Amino acid sequence: MSEDKTTERNAGKQQPTRKGKQTYTKRNEDFMFRLTKELNENDKLADDKKEEALKETKARLLEGQLKGETAKQIYGTPTDRVKEIIEGPKKAPVETKYWMKALDNGMVFFMIFALMFGIMMIFQPKSITSEPGPAGITAMLAISIIGGACAPFLTDRLQPTSSKKERRSIWRTIGMATGMILVWMVAYMAFSSLPQSLNPVLPFEAYLAIAVIMFVVRMWFKRRYHVTGGFM
């Protein structure tokens, strides 16, 4: 009698569907049924691509079952899987290299200086032409390049990190920030003291044109190389 009851209880449990030596759980079987239906209703993929995607999905689900992973954990919903099949797997984020960050920040500085001094040339032309200082094109370009080269060290150090091994010392960060600022200030004063023959002042139209050109070039550069971060 007890043996019959045990048999009844087991019959009521969710049984996996057999596929050769491996089995599908009912949920994964339902996932595959819905996925197949959605793929068949979709006209964006050729039949051979659909078959290939279904084979790949089945193999991945069976592999995941051995590790206790569900279809939802692996792919989300069938609709999510169809979207992934059509669009392809998500691309890993492109690493922003140091030279990209330096160039991006340098263009920001150059754009800001050009816009600022262009506006100042409109309202106070005599004060700038008499003592060019950082408003001279040579100084402005050199200061922007050096500032752009120093900035990534600061922004990288200030990026938050959850890893204990990568946590940075606050005093080391402050020391590095102070050092970078001092380097930039020395460069600022040194190039600002250049004579006007080596550091000419351009008309305000040229400065405003430089600001616009830098803005456009920087937007193209960020999209082209997927540059992230920076000051702006």
N, C-alpha and C positions, 0 to 999 in steps of 0.2 A: 504493500500500500504506500509506504513512504517513498519507494522508488518511483511509483506512478506520479506522485505529487511533485517530486523533483523534476520529472520530465515535463510536467505541465508548466512549472515555473520557468524552466529554460526555454520552452517554446514561446513564452510570452515576451522574452527579452528581445532587444534589437539585434538581429543577426547581420553580420557583414556579408556583402555579396562577393562570391569567389571569382577571381580572375586568375586562373592557373594556380600557381602555388601561393600567390598573394591574394589579399582580400581588400575590398573597399568597405568602409563603414557606410551606414545608411546616409549620413550627412554628406560625405564625399561623393557618394553615388548621386545624391540629389543635386549637388553642386555641378557635377559633370553633365547631368541631364539638362539643367537650366543653361549651362554654358553652351552646350551643343545646340540648344534651341535658339539662343540669342545669336550665335555665330551663323546658323542657317538663315536667320532672318536678316542678317547684315549683308549688304551688297558691296561693301568696300574691299573685301578680301576675295581672292580666287579660291577655288575649292581645294587646290593642293596646299595652299597656305593654311586653310582651316584645318585640314587633316593633320598637317605637321604640328600646328599649335595644340590640337587636341591630344596628340601622342605625347608631346612634351609636357602638357599639363597632367596627363594621367601618370606619367613616370614620376613627376615631381610630387604628386599627391601620395603615391605609394611609398616613395622615399620618405616623405614627411611623416607618414603614419608610423613608421618604424621608430621615429623620434618623439612620437606623441603630438605632432603638429597637425592642426586642422586646416581645412581649405581656407577658412576665413583668416587664419593667422598667416597663411602663405600668400594668398591672392586677394583677400578681402571678399567682395561680392563677385558673382559671375560677370556683372556689368563692368566692374573694375578690371577684371581679367581681359574682357573683350577690348576695353580701351587700351590696355597695355599691349595687347597683340597688334592692334591697329597702329598705335603710335610708337611702339617699340619700347624697350626698357628705359627707365629714366637714366639720363647721363649723369655720371659723377661730376660734381662741381669742379670747374677748372681752377687749378691753383694759381693764385695771383702772385707772380714772382716779384722779387725786390725791384728790378728795373722798371716793371710796370707801375708799381706803387710810386717809385721815385719820379717817374715821368708824369704820372697823373697828378701828383701833388705839386710838382714844378709848374705844370700848366695852370693849376688853380691859383698859385701865387702870382704868376705872370699875368693872368687874367684880372685878378683883383687889383694889382698894382696899376695895370694899364687903365682900368676903369677909373680908379681913384684919382690918378694923376691927370687923366684926360679931363675929368670933371673940374679938378682944381685949376687946370690950364685955362678953362673957360672963365672962371670967376676970379682967379688970382694969377694971371699969366706972368706978371712982373716978378713976383716973389719966387717963382720957380725958375724962370730964365736967368735971374741974377745969381742964384745958388742952386744948381740942379740937384746936387746930393743924390738921394735914392731915386729921384725922378728921371735922371739920365738913363738912356736906354741901355748902356753898358752895365751900370750898377743894377738896374732893375732885372736884367736878364741873369746876371751872375748871382744876385741874391735869391732869385726864384729857383735857380738850379741847385744851389747849396741848401736852401730850405726844403726843396723837394727831396733831396738826398737824405737829409736828416730826419724828416717827418716819419718815414716808415718805422724807424727804430722806436720812436715814441708811441705810435699807434699800435704797433705789435706788442709792446710791453704793457700797454694799458688794456689790451683785449682780455676779458674775463675768461678763466679756464676752470673747469670742474675737476681736473686731474690734480691730485695732491703732489705728484712728482713734478708737474709743470708749474706749480704755484710759484710766483716770483716774489722775491723779497721786496717789501715796500721801500726800504732804504736804498736798495740797488736800483729800483725803478726811479726813485727821486734823484739819485745821483746821475743816472744816465740822462734823465730829462734835463737836469741842470746843465750837464755837459753839452748836450745838443743845442740848448738855447744859447749858451755862451759862444759856441762855435758860430752859430748863425748871427749873433749880435756883433762879433768881431768882424765877420765877413760884411755885415751891413755897414759898419762904420768905415771899414777899409775901402770898400768900393764906392761909398758915398763921398769920400774925400778925393776921388779922382778929379783931375782938371777937366774943364768943360770940353777941351779939345779931344779928350779920350772918352768923355762921357756926355755926348751931345743930347740936347733936349729936342724931342720931336713935336710937331704941331699937335694940337688936341685931337684933330681928326684921325691922325695916325694912331694915337693911343686908343681911341674908341674903336677903331677898326681892328686893332690887335686884340682887344677884349672880346669882340664879337667872333673873330677868327678862332681864338683860343677856346671859346665856349663850344663852337661847332666841332672843332677838331677833337676836343676832349670827349664830347658825346659820342662821336664816331669811334674813338679809341676804346672807350669803356664798353661799347656794344661789341666791337670787333674782338677784343681780348677778354671780355667778361670780367672786367676789373671791378672788384668790390672794395668797400671801405673808402678811405680817404677823408678829406675834410668836408667835402660837399658831395 
